Amino acid sequence: GIAGLGDVAEVRKSFNRHLHFTLVKDRNVATPRDYYFALAHTVRDHLVGRWIRTQQHYYERDPKRIYYLSLEFYMGRTLQNTMVNLGLQNACDEAIYQLGLDLEELEEIEEDAGLGNGGLGRLAACFLDSMATLGLAAYGYGIRYEFGIFNQKIVDGWQVEEADDWLRYGNPWEKARPEYMLPVHFYGRVDHTPEGVKWIDTQVVLAMPYDTPVPGYKNNTVNTMRLWSAKAPNDFNLQEFNVGDYIEAVLDRNLAENISRVLYPNDNFFEGKELRLKQEYFVVAATLQDIIRRFKSSKFGCRDPVRTCFETFPDKVAIQLNDTHPALSIPELMRILVDVEKVDWDKAWEITKRTCAYTNHTVLPEALERWPVSMFEKLLPRHLDIIYALNQMHLDRVAALYPGDVDRLRRMSVIEEGDCKRINMAHLCVIGSHAVNGVARIHSDIVKNSVFKDFYELEPEKFQNKTNGITPRRWLLLCNPGLADVIAEKIGEDFITDLSQLKKLLDYINNEAFIRDVAKVKQENKLKFAAYLEEQYKVKINPSSMFDVQVKRIHEYKRQLLNCLHAVTLYNRIRSDPSKSFVPRTIMIGGKAAPGYHMAKMIIKLITSIGEVVNNDPYVGDRLKVIFLENYRVSLAEKVIPAADLSQQISTAGTEASGTGNMKFMVNGALTIGTMDGANVEMAEEAGEENLFIFGMRVEDVEALDRQGYNAREYYERLPELRQAIDQISSGFFSPRDPGCFKDVVNMLMYHDRFKVFADYEAYIKCQGQVDQLFMDPREWTKKVIRNIACSGKFSSDRTIMEYAREIWGVEPSATKIPPPNLPRD
């Protein structure tokens, strides 16, 4: 295998020592969880020396530091990733085997760290891995949610949410740092004094940091992800309120500590709740204090300020805003510089803009954050003043450049007038940043040409593209070791940190042995996943069928409904001619619906209802199965993606900013059926459009259809198979016990479908026919697979981060290996 062999005896010794301390006096029988913790602590021991040394190295060299601010970090499990990145996997595997245990079984005990909803939070996790692997002095900052993304149960075909109590058994990967606890202020009022502006009479919540090590790949660099947890101060509610009611006062501490209790479970949707705004300010206020402390005291272990002048701040600090959620960094940095550090306003604004950069993740209007001014007035009165002043400055500049264009002023204001005055956080991010980027080329063009068109005309040099990527460590090496091995056999191991080297596989596209090896790995992955499904969900599937997979959050724009219509159409074709030969398929759809998103929950019910009918129809047999993958999460993605034959990426053109699941499937040897949307466009460019199954409307077609008016009924009347499918769903064919069950879904599709499912139906069904044709020729299919893998190199997050570093942060990645802890430092 690729992972190097460490000292097996040493791992065993360490494991037994940790196990000994795990087993308290009165308990002599170890549980599997005891074994998992012993192994986790053994592996963690290999991190700490490197972690301390890395941080020392940064203090001595004093490089520019990168701060990646995100309200989500979707990390998944840590044990195997740490073993892979430290080159310890083989040693641990062997040591655990010698002890009569199974490494994979122990890995399954770890809870996913599900501190994210989907793409945005997982991207942050991939970026941390790449920043460490590239030797950047980078820090991820976020919130240590006590409850992450809910666990999804399917009960009678419906989604039921349950709390994700992921910390129940403790988290061996984090280290609490109470010595760096910081105060965060809320509410209060603004006082204008001769010495300057003061924000007074505030309520204080403490931010307690928990640090998690982030190891680079075999370079001895270990960076830090610092997550904040809310703690009530010890005098909380004991001074002015609850006089004499000590018990009540102590119970009230929960109010403050609720800030870090739970992740808001919305993907691509803005919910304007005060608690969410508190979360956003909480992470920003704590983080900026930390950043400034580190900036001021630059020598290792030193807490005394050595820097007093903020001139050099942007040369030493880069703050990347992962969407608008940490947008308050802009007014907060202004507040600190102006009110606390007494920097001149214009100078402070220059510093703020040069420090901050903003990544936009979506163009869907319902996803853009627009906070009521009234909420700010109460919660963050000083920040509201600052935002008004910044906006005035901004509008004065626009007015000078476009005299008399009041409509432009209205469009470009940070404050939206109306029945409820709102703060447009995206506009705040654009004016307060030196760089604004989209996450795929087509998305960045949409950002420039429509969403922020006025801002682009004002400052075109600000706008950039940074196409997303995925870490090849987790998404190839860790989840698909069989494929990684057959690749390494042909081209060596360097592709792991330079994925563009996969291009070398083009030389083997006609190599019969290689074709056979790649096909064999896929078949083994399919057998393994089929066994997993049978064990976990008691469903038996045909492992030689095409594994047709769509896994992502459930959302109308992602068009799981189009996939459903294909499944129903396929079912009807088999039923109408059972003797005809069909390419067998197992259609798997997985993903969570936001708990308050009615249509998304109905879509899950529809998928499970179609499955109920199809999977139990004797005429169909094992030629078609429709499976809903319950509780889709990072650790399940690591199992299903390597087993997939077909990857569904079928959003309406212009709605999926990038997608990153599409990249994971590509590098793992699935072929893509997709629209020209997000990074699919660049995937088609890299591999050749003829090596993906591209169908349907382009962005221009969607716009043209909008102008002429989309009429779903026209397609319903014209396409008999579509009409049949819709009539079946509508009449209760798939819900005999509740015939009206799907009336809302059908009504939406027929009369207010923003995402134009019917408009792409015909092209999609036709394209699926081409998929079937190719699948019947396994050799040609596998050749296309190899070409896709060979052309997937661009989609490494290492490449993405290299571009951020050079074009936004102004730093160069360093290839220098920090000496390991067992060697002297210089």
C-alpha positions in Angstrom: 0.0 0.0 0.0 0.9 3.7 -0.2 1.1 4.5 3.5 4.6 3.9 4.9 5.3 1.3 7.6 6.1 2.9 11.0 7.2 1.1 14.1 4.6 -1.5 14.7 6.0 -2.6 18.1 6.0 1.0 19.2 2.3 1.5 18.2 1.3 -1.6 20.1 3.2 -0.6 23.2 1.6 2.9 23.1 -1.8 1.4 22.4 -1.6 -0.9 25.4 -0.4 1.9 27.7 -3.4 4.1 26.6 -5.8 1.1 27.0 -4.4 0.5 30.5 -5.2 4.1 31.5 -8.7 3.9 29.9 -9.7 0.9 32.0 -10.5 2.2 35.5 -9.9 -0.1 38.5 -13.4 -1.6 38.6 -13.6 -2.5 35.0 -11.4 -5.1 33.4 -13.3 -5.8 30.1 -12.5 -3.4 27.4 -15.4 -2.3 25.0 -14.8 -1.6 21.3 -15.1 2.1 22.3 -12.2 1.7 24.8 -10.1 0.3 21.9 -11.1 3.2 19.6 -10.1 5.8 22.3 -6.8 4.0 23.0 -5.9 4.0 19.3 -7.0 7.6 18.9 -4.8 8.7 21.8 -1.9 6.6 20.3 -2.2 8.4 17.0 -2.7 11.8 18.7 0.6 11.3 20.5 2.3 11.4 17.1 0.6 14.8 16.4 1.5 16.8 19.5 5.3 17.2 19.0 4.7 18.2 15.4 1.9 20.5 16.4 4.0 22.4 19.0 7.0 22.5 16.6 4.9 23.9 13.8 3.5 26.7 15.9 7.1 27.5 17.2 8.3 27.6 13.6 5.5 30.1 12.8 6.4 32.4 15.7 10.1 32.4 14.8 9.6 33.0 11.1 6.6 35.3 11.6 5.0 34.6 8.2 1.8 36.2 7.0 -1.0 34.3 8.7 -4.1 33.2 6.9 -7.4 33.2 8.9 -10.2 31.2 7.3 -13.4 32.3 9.0 -16.4 30.0 8.6 -19.6 29.2 10.5 -19.3 25.6 9.2 -16.5 23.0 9.2 -17.8 19.7 8.0 -14.8 17.6 9.1 -16.2 14.0 9.3 -14.0 11.5 11.1 -10.4 12.3 12.1 -8.7 9.0 13.0 -8.0 7.6 9.6 -7.3 11.0 8.1 -4.6 11.6 10.7 -3.1 8.1 10.1 -3.0 8.8 6.4 -1.4 12.2 6.7 1.2 11.1 9.2 2.0 7.9 7.2 1.0 5.7 10.1 -1.8 3.7 8.6 0.1 0.5 7.8 1.8 0.5 11.2 -1.5 0.9 13.0 -3.3 -1.6 10.9 -0.6 -4.2 11.6 -0.4 -3.4 15.3 -4.2 -3.6 15.7 -4.3 -6.8 13.7 -1.6 -8.4 16.0 -3.8 -7.5 18.9 -6.7 -9.5 17.4 -8.7 -6.4 16.5 -10.0 -5.0 13.2 -9.0 -1.4 12.4 -12.0 -0.7 10.2 -14.4 -1.7 13.0 -12.7 0.7 15.4 -12.8 3.5 12.8 -16.6 3.0 12.5 -17.0 3.9 16.2 -15.9 7.5 15.7 -18.7 10.0 15.4 -18.6 12.3 12.4 -17.8 15.9 13.4 -20.9 17.2 11.5 -20.4 20.9 12.0 -21.6 21.8 8.6 -24.6 21.4 6.2 -22.9 20.4 2.9 -20.7 22.0 0.3 -19.7 25.2 2.1 -18.7 23.4 5.3 -17.0 20.5 3.6 -15.0 22.9 1.4 -13.7 24.6 4.6 -12.5 21.1 5.7 -10.7 20.4 2.4 -9.1 23.8 2.5 -7.7 23.2 6.0 -6.1 20.0 4.7 -4.6 21.7 1.7 -3.3 24.8 3.6 -1.5 22.4 6.0 -0.1 20.3 3.2 1.1 23.5 1.4 2.9 24.7 4.6 0.8 27.8 5.0 0.5 29.4 8.4 -3.2 29.0 8.4 -5.9 28.9 11.1 -9.5 27.8 10.7 -11.9 29.7 13.0 -15.5 28.7 13.8 -18.0 27.5 16.4 -17.8 24.3 18.4 -21.5 23.4 18.1 -22.6 21.1 20.8 -25.1 19.6 18.3 -24.0 19.5 14.6 -26.2 18.6 11.6 -29.1 16.4 12.8 -29.1 12.7 12.3 -31.7 11.7 9.7 -34.0 8.8 10.3 -36.5 7.6 7.7 -39.8 6.6 9.4 -42.6 5.4 7.1 -40.8 7.1 4.2 -40.6 10.5 6.0 -37.5 12.3 7.3 -37.4 12.5 11.1 -34.6 14.6 12.7 -32.8 13.6 15.8 -30.1 15.6 17.7 -26.5 14.9 16.9 -25.0 14.5 20.3 -21.5 14.0 18.9 -19.6 15.0 22.0 -21.5 12.4 24.2 -18.4 10.2 24.6 -15.9 13.0 24.5 -13.7 14.1 21.6 -10.1 12.9 21.7 -9.0 15.3 18.9 -9.7 18.6 20.6 -7.8 20.4 23.4 -9.6 23.0 25.5 -7.6 26.2 25.9 -9.2 28.1 28.9 -6.1 30.4 29.1 -7.2 32.0 25.8 -10.8 32.6 26.9 -12.1 35.9 25.6 -15.1 38.2 26.3 -17.7 38.9 23.6 -20.2 41.8 24.1 -23.8 42.1 23.1 -26.6 44.7 23.4 -25.8 47.9 25.4 -25.6 51.4 24.0 -23.2 53.8 22.3 -21.7 56.7 24.2 -19.9 59.6 22.5 -17.2 60.9 24.8 -14.4 63.4 24.3 -12.0 60.5 24.3 -13.9 58.8 21.5 -16.8 56.5 21.0 -17.6 53.8 23.7 -19.9 50.8 23.6 -21.2 50.5 27.2 -23.7 48.6 29.4 -23.2 45.5 27.3 -23.9 41.8 28.3 -20.8 39.7 28.2 -20.5 36.1 27.0 -17.1 34.3 27.2 -15.7 32.5 24.3 -13.7 29.3 25.2 -11.4 28.0 22.5 -11.0 24.4 21.6 -8.1 23.5 19.3 -8.0 20.6 16.9 -4.8 19.8 15.1 -4.8 19.8 11.3 -1.9 17.7 9.9 -0.5 18.3 6.4 0.4 15.3 4.2 3.7 13.8 5.4 5.4 17.3 5.8 5.3 17.4 9.6 3.2 20.6 9.5 0.3 20.6 11.9 -2.0 23.6 11.8 -4.8 24.6 14.1 -8.6 24.7 13.8 -9.8 26.8 16.7 -13.5 26.5 17.5 -15.2 28.7 20.1 -17.7 27.5 22.7 -19.9 30.0 24.7 -19.5 30.1 28.5 -21.4 32.4 30.9 -19.2 34.5 33.0 -19.3 33.6 36.7 -21.0 36.8 37.7 -23.7 36.2 35.0 -27.1 37.5 36.2 -25.9 37.6 39.8 -25.2 41.3 39.8 -28.3 43.2 38.6 -31.0 40.6 37.9 -32.3 37.7 39.9 -31.4 39.4 43.2 -31.4 36.8 45.9 -32.5 34.0 43.6 -29.2 32.2 43.3 -30.6 29.0 41.8 -32.5 30.9 39.0 -29.5 33.0 38.3 -27.3 29.9 37.8 -29.9 28.2 35.6 -30.0 31.4 33.5 -26.4 30.8 32.4 -27.9 28.6 29.7 -29.1 31.7 27.9 -25.6 32.8 27.2 -24.3 29.2 26.5 -27.1 28.6 24.0 -25.0 30.6 21.4 -22.8 27.6 20.6 -25.5 24.9 21.2 -26.7 24.0 17.7 -25.8 24.4 14.0 -28.6 26.0 11.9 -29.5 23.2 9.5 -30.2 25.3 6.4 -28.3 24.9 3.1 -28.6 27.8 0.6 -31.3 29.4 2.7 -31.2 32.5 5.0 -33.2 32.3 8.2 -33.1 35.7 10.0 -33.1 34.6 13.6 -31.5 36.6 16.4 -29.7 33.5 17.8 -28.0 33.0 14.4 -26.9 36.7 14.3 -25.4 36.2 17.8 -23.5 33.1 16.5 -22.1 35.2 13.6 -20.9 38.0 15.9 -19.7 35.6 18.5 -17.2 33.8 16.2 -16.1 37.1 14.6 -15.6 39.0 17.9 -13.6 36.2 19.6 -11.5 35.5 16.5 -10.6 39.1 15.8 -9.4 39.5 19.4 -7.3 36.4 18.9 -5.9 37.6 15.5 -4.9 41.0 17.0 -3.3 39.4 20.1 -1.2 37.2 17.8 -0.3 40.1 15.6 0.8 42.2 18.5 2.9 39.5 20.2 5.0 37.9 17.6 7.5 35.8 19.5 6.8 32.3 20.7 5.2 32.0 24.1 5.3 35.7 24.5 2.1 37.4 25.6 3.5 41.0 25.7 2.7 43.2 22.7 5.7 43.9 20.5 3.8 45.6 17.7 1.8 48.7 18.3 1.5 50.2 14.8 -1.3 48.7 12.6 0.3 49.9 9.3 1.7 46.4 8.7 -1.5 44.6 9.7 -2.5 43.6 6.1 1.1 42.4 5.4 0.8 40.0 8.4 -2.9 39.0 8.4 -5.3 37.7 5.7 -8.9 37.1 6.6 -11.0 35.0 4.2 -14.7 35.2 4.7 -16.4 31.9 3.8 -19.7 33.4 2.5 -21.3 36.4 4.2 -21.8 34.5 7.6 -18.6 36.1 9.1 -19.3 39.5 7.3 -19.3 41.2 10.7 -15.5 40.9 10.6 -15.6 44.1 8.6 -17.4 46.5 11.0 -15.8 44.7 14.0 -12.3 45.3 12.7 -13.2 48.9 12.1 -14.6 49.2 15.6 -11.4 47.8 17.2 -9.1 49.9 15.0 -11.1 53.2 15.5 -12.6 52.9 19.0 -10.0 50.8 20.8 -6.7 51.3 19.0 -7.4 54.9 18.0 -6.5 54.5 14.4 -7.7 57.3 12.0 -11.0 56.3 10.3 -9.7 56.5 6.7 -6.5 54.6 7.6 -8.6 52.0 9.4 -10.8 51.5 6.3 -7.7 51.0 4.1 -6.4 48.4 6.6 -9.7 46.6 6.8 -10.1 46.4 3.0 -6.6 45.2 2.4 -7.0 42.5 5.1 -10.4 41.0 4.2 -11.5 39.0 1.2 -14.9 37.5 0.5 -16.0 34.2 -1.2 -19.5 34.2 -2.6 -21.1 30.7 -2.6 -24.5 31.2 -4.1 -26.7 33.4 -6.4 -30.0 32.2 -5.1 -31.8 35.2 -3.7 -33.4 33.3 -0.8 -29.8 32.4 0.4 -28.5 36.0 0.6 -28.3 37.4 4.2 -30.4 40.5 4.7 -30.6 41.4 8.4 -33.3 43.7 9.8 -31.8 47.0 11.0 -34.0 46.8 14.1 -32.2 43.6 15.2 -28.8 45.3 14.8 -30.0 48.3 16.7 -30.7 46.2 19.7 -27.9 43.6 19.5 -25.0 45.5 18.0 -25.7 49.2 18.1 -22.1 50.3 17.6 -21.7 48.1 14.5 -24.9 49.6 13.1 -23.4 53.1 13.4 -20.2 51.9 11.7 -22.2 50.2 8.8 -24.2 53.4 8.2 -21.0 55.5 8.1 -19.3 53.0 5.7 -22.4 53.0 3.5 -22.5 56.8 3.4 -18.8 56.9 2.3 -19.5 54.3 -0.3 -22.6 56.0 -1.7 -20.9 59.4 -1.8 -18.2 57.8 -4.0 -20.8 56.2 -6.3 -22.8 59.5 -6.5 -19.7 61.3 -7.5 -19.0 58.8 -10.3 -22.6 58.5 -11.5 -24.2 61.9 -10.8 -28.0 61.8 -10.8 -28.2 58.0 -11.0 -30.4 57.5 -7.9 -31.5 54.0 -9.0 -27.9 52.9 -9.0 -27.5 54.3 -5.5 -30.5 52.3 -4.3 -29.2 49.1 -6.0 -25.7 49.5 -4.5 -26.6 50.6 -1.0 -25.7 48.3 2.0 -29.0 49.4 3.5 -32.1 48.2 1.7 -35.1 50.6 2.2 -38.6 49.2 2.4 -41.3 48.1 4.9 -38.4 46.6 6.9 -35.0 48.3 6.6 -32.4 45.6 6.1 -28.6 45.3 5.9 -27.4 43.5 2.8 -24.4 41.5 4.0 -23.1 40.7 0.6 -22.9 44.4 -0.3 -21.1 45.0 3.0 -18.6 42.2 2.1 -18.0 43.6 -1.4 -17.2 47.1 -0.3 -15.1 45.9 2.7 -12.9 43.4 0.8 -10.0 43.8 -1.6 -11.0 40.5 -3.4 -14.4 39.0 -4.2 -14.5 35.5 -5.7 -16.9 33.0 -7.0 -16.2 29.2 -6.8 -16.4 28.1 -10.4 -15.8 30.0 -13.7 -19.4 30.1 -14.7 -20.5 31.2 -11.2 -17.8 33.9 -11.1 -19.1 35.2 -14.5 -22.7 35.3 -13.1 -21.4 37.2 -10.1 -19.8 39.8 -12.3 -22.6 40.1 -14.9 -25.7 40.0 -12.7 -25.5 39.6 -8.9 -22.8 42.3 -8.3 -22.9 43.9 -11.8 -22.9 47.5 -10.4 -20.0 46.7 -8.1 -18.0 45.0 -10.9 -18.5 48.2 -13.1 -17.1 50.2 -10.2 -14.1 48.0 -9.3 -13.6 45.3 -11.9 -10.1 44.5 -10.5 -11.7 43.2 -7.2 -13.5 40.3 -8.9 -11.8 36.9 -9.3 -12.6 33.2 -9.8 -11.3 30.4 -7.6 -12.7 27.1 -8.8 -13.3 24.8 -5.8 -11.4 21.6 -5.2 -11.3 18.6 -3.0 -8.5 17.1 -1.0 -7.1 14.0 -2.7 -6.0 12.7 0.7 -9.5 12.0 2.0 -11.2 11.7 -1.3 -8.9 9.3 -3.0 -6.2 7.8 -0.7 -8.4 7.3 2.3 -11.7 6.4 0.8 -10.4 4.4 -2.3 -7.1 2.8 -1.4 -7.6 0.2 -4.1 -7.7 2.8 -6.9 -4.9 4.8 -5.3 -2.7 1.7 -5.4 -3.4 0.9 -9.1 -2.6 4.5 -10.0 0.6 4.5 -7.9 1.7 1.3 -9.6 1.7 3.1 -12.9 2.8 6.7 -12.1 4.3 6.7 -8.6 3.0 8.4 -5.5 3.7 12.1 -6.3 0.2 12.6 -7.5 -1.0 12.7 -3.9 0.4 16.2 -3.5 0.3 17.1 -7.2 -2.9 15.8 -8.6 -2.2 17.2 -12.1 0.2 14.2 -12.5 -2.9 12.0 -13.1 -2.5 13.3 -16.7 0.2 10.6 -17.0 -2.6 8.0 -16.9 -3.6 9.0 -20.4 -0.7 6.9 -21.6 -2.5 3.8 -20.2 -6.0 4.4 -21.7 -5.6 1.5 -24.1 -3.5 -0.7 -21.7 -5.6 -3.8 -21.3 -4.1 -4.7 -17.9 -4.8 -1.2 -16.5 -8.3 -1.2 -17.9 -8.9 -4.5 -16.2 -7.4 -3.3 -12.9 -9.5 -0.1 -12.8 -12.7 -2.1 -13.5 -11.7 -4.7 -10.9 -11.3 -2.0 -8.2 -14.7 -0.5 -9.0 -16.3 -4.0 -8.8 -14.7 -4.6 -5.4 -16.0 -1.3 -4.1 -19.5 -2.1 -5.4 -19.5 -5.5 -3.7 -18.3 -3.9 -0.4 -20.9 -1.2 -0.5 -23.7 -3.7 -1.4 -22.6 -5.7 1.6 -22.8 -2.6 3.8 -26.3 -1.7 2.6 -27.5 -5.3 3.2 -26.0 -5.2 6.7 -27.2 -1.7 7.7 -30.5 -1.5 5.9 -31.4 -5.1 5.0 -31.7 -4.2 1.3 -30.3 -6.6 -1.2 -29.1 -5.1 -4.4 -27.6 -6.5 -7.6 -23.9 -5.7 -7.5 -23.5 -6.0 -11.3 -26.2 -3.3 -11.9 -25.3 0.3 -12.7 -24.9 2.2 -9.4 -26.6 5.4 -10.3 -26.0 7.9 -7.4 -27.3 11.3 -6.5 -26.1 12.4 -3.0 -26.3 16.0 -1.9 -28.6 18.2 0.2 -32.3 17.9 -0.9 -33.2 21.1 -2.6 -35.5 22.0 -5.5 -32.6 23.6 -7.5 -30.6 20.3 -7.3 -33.6 18.6 -9.0 -33.8 15.3 -7.3 -37.3 15.4 -8.8 -35.9 15.1 -12.3 -34.1 11.9 -11.1 -37.4 10.7 -9.7 -39.1 11.2 -13.1 -36.4 9.2 -14.8 -36.9 6.3 -12.2 -40.6 6.3 -12.9 -40.1 6.4 -16.7 -37.7 3.5 -16.5 -40.2 1.6 -14.3 -43.0 2.2 -16.8 -40.8 1.0 -19.7 -40.0 -2.2 -17.9 -43.6 -2.8 -17.0 -44.8 -2.2 -20.6 -42.4 -4.7 -22.0 -41.1 -7.1 -19.3 -39.4 -9.4 -21.8 -37.2 -6.7 -23.3 -33.6 -6.6 -22.0 -32.8 -3.6 -19.8 -29.5 -2.4 -18.3 -30.0 -3.1 -14.6 -29.8 0.0 -12.4 -29.7 0.7 -8.7 -30.7 4.3 -8.3 -29.5 5.7 -5.0 -30.5 9.1 -3.7 -29.3 10.4 -0.4 -29.3 13.7 1.4 -30.9 15.7 4.2 -33.7 18.2 3.9 -33.7 21.3 6.1 -36.3 20.6 8.8 -38.5 23.6 7.9 -38.3 23.0 4.1 -41.7 21.4 3.3 -41.0 20.7 -0.4 -37.7 19.0 0.3 -39.3 16.7 2.8 -42.0 15.9 0.3 -39.3 15.0 -2.2 -37.8 12.5 0.3 -41.3 11.0 0.8 -41.7 10.7 -3.0 -38.3 8.9 -3.4 -39.1 6.4 -0.7 -42.7 5.9 -2.1 -41.4 5.2 -5.6 -38.9 2.8 -4.1 -41.6 1.0 -2.2 -43.5 0.3 -5.4 -40.6 -0.4 -7.7 -38.6 -2.6 -5.4 -41.5 -4.9 -4.6 -42.8 -5.4 -8.2 -42.0 -9.0 -9.3 -42.2 -7.9 -13.0 -39.2 -5.7 -12.4 -37.0 -8.1 -10.4 -33.5 -6.8 -9.9 -33.4 -4.8 -13.1 -34.4 -1.6 -11.2 -34.1 -0.6 -7.5 -34.7 2.8 -6.0 -32.9 3.2 -2.7 -33.0 6.3 -0.4 -29.6 6.4 1.5 -30.5 7.4 5.0 -28.4 9.9 7.0 -26.0 10.9 4.2 -22.9 12.4 5.8 -19.1 12.6 5.2 -18.5 9.0 6.5 -21.2 7.6 4.2 -19.9 9.6 1.3 -16.5 7.9 1.7 -18.3 4.6 1.2 -20.8 5.3 -1.6 -18.6 7.5 -3.9 -15.9 4.9 -4.6 -18.7 2.5 -5.5 -20.7 4.7 -7.9 -20.8 4.2 -11.7 -22.9 7.2 -12.5 -22.8 10.6 -10.8 -25.9 12.8 -11.1 -25.1 16.6 -11.2 -28.4 17.8 -12.7 -29.1 21.3 -11.2 -30.8 23.9 -13.4 -28.0 25.7 -15.3 -27.0 28.8 -13.3 -28.0 27.7 -9.9 -25.2 25.4 -8.5 -22.3 27.7 -7.8 -19.7 24.9 -8.1 -20.5 21.6 -6.6 -17.7 19.5 -5.1 -19.4 16.1 -5.0 -19.1 16.1 -8.8 -15.3 16.3 -8.4 -15.2 13.4 -5.8 -17.1 11.1 -8.2 -14.9 12.1 -11.1 -11.6 11.2 -9.3 -13.1 8.0 -8.0 -14.0 6.7 -11.4 -17.7 7.4 -11.9 -19.0 9.0 -15.1 -21.0 12.2 -14.8 -24.5 12.9 -16.2 -25.0 16.6 -15.7 -26.0 20.0 -16.9 -23.6 22.8 -17.9 -23.6 24.2 -14.4 -21.0 25.0 -11.8 -17.7 23.1 -12.1 -19.4 20.6 -14.4 -18.5 23.1 -17.1 -14.8 22.9 -16.3 -14.9 19.1 -15.8 -16.2 18.8 -19.3 -13.5 21.2 -20.5 -10.8 19.1 -18.9 -12.0 15.7 -19.9 -13.7 16.6 -23.2 -17.4 17.2 -23.3 -17.9 13.8 -25.1 -16.5 12.1 -22.0 -19.3 13.3 -19.8 -23.0 12.9 -20.4 -23.9 16.6 -20.7 -27.6 17.4 -21.4 -30.2 20.1 -21.1 -30.5 23.9 -21.1 -27.4 26.1 -20.8 -27.6 29.4 -18.8 -28.6 31.3 -22.0 -31.4 28.9 -22.7 -32.8 29.3 -19.2 -32.7 33.1 -19.5 -34.4 32.9 -22.9 -37.1 30.6 -21.4 -37.6 33.1 -18.6 -38.1 35.9 -21.1 -40.7 34.0 -23.1 -42.3 32.5 -19.9 -41.9 28.9 -18.8 -45.0 26.9 -19.3 -44.8 23.4 -17.7 -48.1 22.3 -19.1 -46.8 22.5 -22.7 -44.2 19.7 -21.9 -46.8 17.7 -20.0 -49.1 17.7 -23.0 -46.3 17.0 -25.5 -44.4 14.2 -23.8 -46.5 11.0 -23.2 -44.0 9.4 -20.8 -43.7 12.6 -18.7 -47.5 12.9 -18.6 -47.8 9.2 -17.5 -45.3 9.7 -14.7 -46.9 12.9 -13.4 -50.4 11.3 -13.6 -49.2 8.3 -11.5 -47.6 10.5 -8.9 -50.7 12.7 -8.9 -53.3 9.9 -8.7 -51.7 8.1 -5.8 -50.2 5.2 -7.7 -47.1 5.5 -5.5 -49.1 6.4 -2.4 -52.2 4.2 -2.4 -52.9 4.7 1.3 -52.8 8.5 0.8 -53.7 9.2 -2.8 -53.5 13.0 -2.4 -50.0 12.8 -0.7 -48.1 14.4 -3.6 -50.6 17.0 -4.7 -48.3 19.8 -3.5 -45.3 18.4 -5.5 -47.4 18.0 -8.7 -48.9 21.5 -8.3 -45.4 23.0 -7.9 -44.1 21.2 -10.9 -47.1 22.2 -13.1 -47.6 25.8 -12.0 -44.6 27.4 -10.1 -41.5 25.4 -10.8 -38.6 28.0 -10.6 -36.2 25.3 -11.7 -37.9 24.1 -14.9 -37.7 20.4 -14.3 -40.0 19.6 -17.3 -37.9 21.7 -19.7 -35.0 19.3 -19.3 -36.9 16.1 -19.0 -36.8 15.0 -22.6 -33.0 15.7 -23.0 -32.3 14.0 -19.7 -34.2 10.8 -20.6 -32.5 10.7 -24.0 -29.1 11.2 -22.4 -29.8 8.4 -19.9 -30.3 6.1 -22.9 -26.8 6.9 -24.0 -25.6 6.1 -20.5 -27.2 2.6 -20.9 -25.7 2.1 -24.3 -22.1 2.7 -23.1 -22.6 0.7 -19.9 -23.3 -2.4 -22.0 -19.7 -2.1 -23.3 -17.7 -2.4 -20.1 -14.3 -1.8 -21.9 -15.4 1.4 -23.5 -17.0 2.5 -20.3 -13.8 1.9 -18.3 -11.7 3.8 -20.9 -14.0 6.8 -20.4 -13.6 6.3 -16.7 -9.8 6.3 -17.0 -9.9 9.5 -19.1 -12.0 11.2 -16.5 -9.7 10.2 -13.7 -6.7 11.3 -15.7 -8.3 14.7 -16.3 -9.5 15.4 -12.8 -6.2 16.8 -11.5 -7.4 20.4 -11.7 -10.0 19.7 -9.0 -7.5 19.3 -6.2 -8.0 21.8 -3.4 -4.2 22.1 -3.4 -4.5 23.9 -6.7 -7.4 26.0 -5.4 -5.5 27.1 -2.3 -2.3 27.8 -4.3 -4.4 30.3 -6.3 -5.9 31.9 -3.2 -2.4 32.2 -1.7 -0.9 33.9 -4.7 -3.8 35.9 -6.0 -5.6 36.9 -2.9 -3.5 36.4 0.3 -0.1 37.4 -1.2 1.8 34.5 0.2 3.8 31.7 -1.4 3.2 28.0 -0.4 6.3 26.6 1.3 7.7 23.2 0.4 9.9 23.2 3.4 9.5 20.2 5.6 9.5 21.1 9.3 12.0 18.7 11.0 10.0 15.9 12.9 9.9 16.0 16.7 12.6 13.3 17.1 15.2 15.4 15.1 17.0 18.5 16.4 15.5 21.7 15.1 18.3 23.2 13.1 
